């Protein structure tokens, strides 16, 4: 069988049982291509319970999303089904990140927590209470951003998060593309630290209510809570709007080629570029 994608568009597929004919010998499963236009990326509602959804993280085939307002941390296993509570203490969970084996979650106005090897409870790391609003991982180093403060780094996954001496700002979501670390500022610009060293340098983007960031392939995505979802192609140039409706976009994540985005006081959405 050969499947051909229509020019200028993309394609999804559906399965159907059909009886091919009297000489084919019974029913047969056919894969039928479903066309999708080359218009704006479509984010499908996953019909999750409305919560104060915040940021996301991915470990192996599972995706996590935390919720603020004395809520919990939730996980969708294997990229299917509902986001299920992990039974953590109710806190203002805000940012998340994952290394190759561990999952981190920060609390706004609290500590940073770690779940080891993707199982069990999130355990406090004894960090200074800050308004932690963004996290990401580069290699073995874990970054955490504090709203109205600095950007911090835990080296090799151990010890304290140490300030990197960045200008105090309304830091929000973070992500990594290759060896570069991105950090967005709520109501400000998007910044990049090249090759994991030196200062975070402004990329000259329009001031927006940036909340979170993620990377998929060679592209970087950023969500603005009172606006749209934006994409920087191949790690260069401006962040361009994807033409999404204003839903109050908040946390971004990726899993198996799909982009997830949470909505504060709303649900969780998913799109496949």
C-alpha positions, 0 to 999 in steps of 0.5 A: 500500500502507498499513502500519498499526502496531498500537496500543501497539506497534511494527512491523518488516517481512519480505519474502516472494515469493508468487504472488498468484493465477492472474490477478495475473501471476506472483510478487510481492514483498510486505512483511509486517508483523511485530508486536513487543509494547510490552514491553522494548526488545529488544537483538539480539546481533550475534555479534561476537567477544568482546573487552574492548569499550569505548565507541563513536562514529558518523561518517556511516553507520559506527559505531566501537567500541574495545577495551581490553587491547592491542586495537584500534579496529573499524568496522562500515561502513554499519551492516551486517556485522561490526566490522572491525579498523582495524589500529591499534597495540594499546593500552587504547583506551577512549573515542571521539567523532566530529565532523562529519568526524573521529573521536577515540579516547582511551587509558586511561592514555595519549594522545588520538588523531584519525583525520582525515576518517574515513580512515587511522590514528589519530594522537596529539595529544600530550596529557598521559597520563590515565585518559581514560574519556569523550568527546563533541563539541558543535559544534566543541568536543571534550570528554574526561573523565578517571577520578579527574580533571577534564573537559577541552575542546579548543576548535574542534577544535584545540590542547590539551584544557584542564581545565574545573575540575570536581570530581575524580570517577570520570568515565566516559561522556559525550554531547550532547543539543541544546546540553547536555553530559552526563557520568556518574560511575562509582559516582555520579551523572549530570551536565549542563552546560547550553548548553555553559557553566559547571559540570556539575551533578548530576541527582540520579540513583541511584548506579550503575556508569555506563559510557557515554551516548548520545542518540537523538532527544530522549532520553538513554541511559546504560549501567550495567555491573553493571545495566541500560540507562536512558533519560531521556525528552525530556532531562528527569526521571530515567533509567528502566531499560529492563528489560535483562538484566545483561550487563556493558553498556559502550559506547553508540552510535547509528546510523540510528535504532538503539541499539548497546551493547557488552559488556565480555568479550562482544559487541555488541548492537543495538536499534531503539526 
